[in-house]
């Protein structure tokens, strides 16, 4: 798909102008960063959905100084996280806030969301669940989602953004034909038990905080007390760090 096709095709699905722009910006950013599995190919995937409520809007159901809970309310997870992130930027926590999201799928590239928070001067940790796709390293039925973990660290320099899925490949790679379904296993080869342990822990953190059935996300937002990134970049001696654009 060509980038100029993105907005017309999203609008044709029934998304309003604001949601079309939110989705197109996310997919385009993924393309520019080489994350093709989260890029424009996802529009074709959405076009295959039999039930897609393009009029649905996420809602915040609990709003406390250090805790919020959001319900996707039928909206795509992309749009739920967009609303959540915007709310944190507009009214950041005094020190720390935990945000739990229910009915939130698909969430896209989690690094995209924590980068927005880092650009706003906030430390962010975000994870999200998905359909159960990862089996135990010894085999068997899928037990967890790929359950990525994204971390955004703000800086007076360029922020650091780490975004790691627990799968050896992503579901997007399978959708796009770049990987076979049987390749969707915990990463690490002989050490795959480590990725599986992380996937399990993240799955159960989200599930234990999520009051609704279905997929969810958990975001932790914190005001930083220091700026360690410039010194770390100096120590790294110019190597590409997580979240940097490819040279």
C-alpha positions as CSV (number, residue, x, y, z in Angstrom):
1,X,0.0,0.0,0.0
2,X,1.2,3.5,-0.8
3,X,1.3,6.0,2.1
4,X,-1.2,8.3,0.2
5,X,-3.8,5.5,0.2
6,X,-3.9,5.2,4.0
7,X,-6.3,8.0,4.9
8,X,-8.8,7.4,2.1
9,X,-9.0,3.7,2.9
10,X,-9.4,4.3,6.7
11,X,-12.1,6.9,6.0
12,X,-13.8,4.4,3.7
13,X,-14.0,2.0,6.7
14,X,-16.1,4.7,8.5
15,X,-13.5,6.3,10.8
16,X,-14.1,10.1,11.3
17,X,-11.4,12.6,10.4
18,X,-9.7,12.6,13.9
19,X,-9.5,8.9,14.2
20,X,-8.4,8.5,10.6
21,X,-5.5,10.9,11.3
22,X,-4.6,9.1,14.6
23,X,-4.4,5.7,12.9
24,X,-2.6,6.9,9.8
25,X,0.0,8.7,11.9
26,X,0.7,5.5,13.8
27,X,1.0,3.3,10.7
28,X,3.1,5.8,8.9
29,X,5.5,6.2,11.8
30,X,5.9,2.4,11.9
31,X,6.7,2.3,8.2
32,X,9.3,5.1,8.6
33,X,11.0,3.2,11.5
34,X,11.2,0.0,9.5
35,X,8.5,-1.7,11.6
36,X,6.5,-2.9,8.6
37,X,4.6,-5.5,10.6
38,X,2.9,-2.6,12.4
39,X,2.7,-0.3,9.4
40,X,0.3,0.2,6.5
41,X,-0.3,-3.5,6.1
42,X,-2.5,-3.3,9.2
43,X,-5.1,-1.3,7.2
44,X,-5.6,-4.3,4.9
45,X,-6.0,-6.4,8.0
46,X,-8.6,-4.1,9.4
47,X,-10.5,-4.3,6.1
48,X,-10.9,-8.0,6.8
49,X,-12.7,-7.5,10.1
50,X,-16.4,-8.6,10.0
51,X,-17.3,-6.4,13.0
52,X,-15.6,-3.0,13.2
53,X,-17.3,-0.3,15.2
54,X,-15.7,2.8,13.8
55,X,-18.1,5.1,15.8
56,X,-17.0,3.7,19.2
57,X,-15.0,6.0,21.5
58,X,-13.0,4.9,24.6
59,X,-14.1,6.2,28.0
60,X,-12.3,6.9,31.2
61,X,-14.3,5.1,34.0
62,X,-12.0,5.9,37.0
63,X,-10.0,9.1,37.4
64,X,-7.9,9.4,40.6
65,X,-4.6,11.3,41.0
66,X,-2.5,8.1,41.0
67,X,-4.8,5.7,39.2
68,X,-7.0,5.7,36.1
69,X,-9.1,3.0,34.4
70,X,-10.2,3.1,30.8
71,X,-12.6,1.0,28.8
72,X,-12.0,0.7,25.1
73,X,-15.8,0.6,24.8
74,X,-15.7,-1.1,21.3
75,X,-13.0,1.3,19.9
76,X,-9.8,0.0,18.4
77,X,-7.0,-0.3,21.0
78,X,-4.9,2.2,18.9
79,X,-7.6,4.8,19.6
80,X,-7.9,3.9,23.3
81,X,-4.1,4.3,23.9
82,X,-4.1,7.5,21.9
83,X,-6.8,8.9,24.2
84,X,-5.0,7.6,27.3
85,X,-1.6,9.1,26.2
86,X,-3.2,12.5,25.4
87,X,-4.9,12.5,28.8
88,X,-1.5,11.9,30.6
89,X,0.2,14.7,28.6
90,X,-2.6,17.2,29.3
91,X,-2.8,16.3,33.0
92,X,0.4,14.5,34.1
93,X,0.6,12.8,37.5
94,X,2.0,14.8,40.4
95,X,4.6,12.0,40.8
96,X,3.3,8.6,39.5
97,X,0.1,7.2,38.0
98,X,-1.0,3.6,37.0
99,X,-3.4,3.4,34.1
100,X,-5.3,0.2,33.5
101,X,-7.1,-0.3,30.1
102,X,-9.8,-2.9,29.4
103,X,-11.1,-4.1,26.1
104,X,-8.0,-2.6,24.4
105,X,-6.9,-4.4,21.2
106,X,-5.1,-4.1,18.9
107,X,-2.6,-1.7,20.4
108,X,0.0,-1.5,17.7
109,X,3.6,-0.5,18.3
110,X,3.8,0.2,22.0
111,X,7.0,2.2,21.5
112,X,5.0,4.8,19.6
113,X,2.9,5.5,22.6
114,X,5.7,5.7,25.2
115,X,7.7,7.9,22.9
116,X,4.9,10.4,22.9
117,X,5.0,10.4,26.7
118,X,8.8,10.6,26.8
119,X,8.6,13.6,24.4
120,X,6.3,15.2,27.0
121,X,8.9,14.7,29.7
122,X,7.5,11.5,31.3
123,X,9.0,8.1,32.1
124,X,6.6,5.5,30.8
125,X,6.3,1.7,31.0
126,X,3.6,0.0,28.9
127,X,2.5,-3.5,28.2
128,X,-0.5,-5.0,26.5
129,X,-2.0,-8.5,26.0
130,X,-3.2,-10.1,22.8
131,X,-4.7,-13.4,21.6
132,X,-2.8,-16.3,23.1
133,X,-0.1,-17.0,20.6
134,X,3.0,-18.2,22.5
135,X,3.3,-21.8,23.7
136,X,5.6,-23.0,26.4
137,X,9.2,-23.6,25.0
138,X,8.6,-27.3,25.3
139,X,5.5,-27.1,23.1
140,X,1.8,-27.4,23.7
141,X,-1.1,-25.0,23.2
142,X,-0.5,-21.2,23.1
143,X,-0.6,-19.9,26.7
144,X,0.2,-16.1,26.5
145,X,0.1,-13.2,24.1
146,X,3.3,-11.9,22.6
147,X,2.9,-9.3,25.4
148,X,5.4,-6.6,24.4
149,X,7.0,-4.3,27.0
150,X,7.8,-0.7,26.0
151,X,9.8,1.7,28.1
152,X,10.2,5.4,27.3
153,X,12.9,7.6,29.0
154,X,12.7,11.3,28.5
155,X,15.8,13.4,28.1
156,X,17.2,16.8,27.3
157,X,18.9,14.7,24.5
158,X,17.0,12.3,22.3
159,X,14.8,10.0,24.4
160,X,15.5,6.3,24.8
161,X,12.6,4.0,23.7
162,X,12.8,0.3,24.2
163,X,10.0,-1.9,22.8
164,X,10.4,-5.7,22.9
165,X,7.8,-8.4,22.0
166,X,8.3,-11.7,23.7
167,X,7.9,-13.5,20.4
168,X,10.7,-14.6,18.1
169,X,8.6,-13.0,15.3
170,X,5.5,-10.8,15.5
171,X,2.0,-11.7,14.6
172,X,2.3,-8.9,12.0
173,X,5.2,-10.8,10.4
174,X,2.8,-13.8,10.1
175,X,0.0,-11.7,8.7
176,X,2.3,-10.2,6.1
177,X,3.7,-13.6,5.1
178,X,7.2,-12.8,6.4
179,X,7.1,-15.6,8.9
180,X,5.2,-18.9,9.3
181,X,2.7,-19.4,12.2
182,X,4.9,-22.1,13.7
183,X,7.8,-19.5,14.1
184,X,5.7,-17.5,16.5
185,X,7.3,-18.9,19.7
186,X,9.1,-17.2,22.6
187,X,12.4,-15.7,21.5
188,X,15.8,-16.9,22.7
189,X,16.3,-20.3,21.2
190,X,17.8,-22.4,24.0
191,X,17.0,-19.6,26.4
192,X,13.4,-19.2,25.3
193,X,12.2,-19.9,28.9
194,X,13.3,-16.4,29.8
195,X,11.0,-14.8,27.2
196,X,8.2,-17.1,28.2
197,X,8.7,-16.2,31.8
198,X,8.4,-12.5,30.9
199,X,5.4,-13.1,28.7
200,X,3.7,-15.0,31.5
201,X,4.4,-12.4,34.1
202,X,3.2,-9.6,31.9
203,X,0.1,-11.6,30.9
204,X,-0.9,-12.1,34.6
205,X,-0.1,-8.5,35.6
206,X,-2.5,-7.2,33.0
207,X,-5.1,-9.9,33.8
208,X,-4.9,-9.3,37.5
209,X,-5.5,-5.6,37.2
210,X,-8.1,-5.8,34.4
211,X,-11.7,-6.1,35.7
212,X,-13.1,-7.2,32.4
213,X,-12.6,-10.2,30.2
214,X,-10.6,-9.7,27.0
215,X,-7.4,-8.0,26.2
216,X,-6.0,-5.1,28.1
217,X,-3.0,-2.8,28.7
218,X,-1.3,-1.4,31.8
219,X,0.6,1.9,31.7
220,X,2.8,3.3,34.4
221,X,3.7,7.0,34.0
222,X,6.2,8.7,36.3
223,X,7.8,12.2,36.5
224,X,11.6,11.8,36.2
225,X,13.9,13.0,39.0
226,X,17.1,13.0,36.8
227,X,18.3,13.0,33.2
228,X,20.6,10.0,32.8
229,X,20.4,9.7,29.0
230,X,23.1,12.1,27.9
231,X,25.7,10.4,30.1
232,X,24.6,7.0,28.8
233,X,24.8,8.1,25.2
234,X,28.3,9.4,25.9
235,X,29.3,6.1,27.4
236,X,27.8,4.3,24.4
237,X,30.2,6.1,22.1
238,X,27.8,6.7,19.2
239,X,26.3,3.2,18.8
240,X,22.6,3.1,17.9
241,X,20.5,2.9,21.0
242,X,16.9,1.6,21.4
243,X,14.5,4.0,19.7
244,X,17.0,5.8,17.6
245,X,16.1,6.0,13.9
246,X,18.1,3.7,11.6
247,X,21.1,5.4,10.0
